[in-house]
Amino acid sequence: MFDVKIGDYSMYKDFGLRALSIDPGTAEVDEKFKEIPGRNGDLDLTDALTGFPVYKNTTMKLTFDFKDGNYDLWLMRASELRNTLHGKRMRVVLGKDDFFYEGRVSVNTEKLNRRYSSVEITVNRDPYKLELYSSLENWLWDSFNFETGIVRNYKDLQVKGNLEVIIPGRTMRVIPVFDCSEEMTVSYNGIIYNLPKGKSKSPDLLLGEGDNTLIFTGNGTVSVDYRGGSL
């Protein structure tokens, strides 16, 4: 049985909802074009500010049916769903995916006939889905996908002089958070960044898709908080 988890709730186990259709939605590129007199075609400024495309929110649509058997049970279940989910910002996991979506949830339900009712859940969600676990969280190996998952363990890395760390990046650009026991530096793409003791991040240090090589210099421990995202 294909299940959908919203927040801590299983739609099938907790509410008896059976998935009929799943549309995660596709994030629209935030395009910027400018018409210039005398120029053939518009000037594409989509990547001008960031150097890469950014995306707008999109809508996820989930449709379920529920065998309630009578109108009273439908009214009770509809109220339960609204009280639990409606209007709240929550995480959504589809099936056994290694990622979660996050957004604002809306619930609509309709009594189709005496035996069945339908439930439509829409989510105004962020453009990227994110890895279930960050690099500092403990993995659950029972649910780990060995084909698509990436094992990330960047916690309390020992730096004695120099330490090279390679972080496989996904499509979403990510600014990692560093937590250092002592002051040190990190080099990325030929640029050296100063890292103070404690937590810090640099808006200019943006990890992209593919292997990202970080070289730490100093003495102490460093943890790198990274969570990949995919469209």
HELIX and SHEET records of a PDB file:
HELIX    1   1 TYR A   71  LEU A   85  1                                  15    
HELIX    2   2 TRP A  141  SER A  143  5                                   3    
SHEET    1   A 7 TYR A   9  SER A  10  0                                        
SHEET    2   A 7 VAL A   4  ILE A   6 -1                                        
SHEET    3   A 7 ARG A  89  LEU A  94 -1                                        
SHEET    4   A 7 PHE A  99  LYS A 111 -1                                        
SHEET    5   A 7 TYR A 116  ARG A 125 -1                                        
SHEET    6   A 7 THR A  58  LYS A  67 -1                                        
SHEET    7   A 7 ARG A  18  ASP A  23 -1                                        
SHEET    1   B 6 TYR A   9  SER A  10  0                                        
SHEET    2   B 6 VAL A   4  ILE A   6 -1                                        
SHEET    3   B 6 ARG A  89  LEU A  94 -1                                        
SHEET    4   B 6 PHE A  99  LYS A 111 -1                                        
SHEET    5   B 6 LYS A 129  GLU A 131 -1                                        
SHEET    6   B 6 GLY A 229  SER A 230 -1                                        
SHEET    1   C 2 PHE A  33  LYS A  34  0                                        
SHEET    2   C 2 LEU A  43  ASP A  44 -1                                        
SHEET    1   D 4 LEU A 157  GLY A 169  0                                        
SHEET    2   D 4 GLY A 210  ASP A 225 -1                                        
SHEET    3   D 4 VAL A 177  CYS A 180 -1                                        
SHEET    4   D 4 GLY A 198  SER A 200 -1                                        
SHEET    1   E 4 LEU A 157  GLY A 169  0                                        
SHEET    2   E 4 GLY A 210  ASP A 225 -1                                        
SHEET    3   E 4 MET A 184  TYR A 188 -1                                        
SHEET    4   E 4 ILE A 191  LEU A 195 -1                                        
END                                                                             
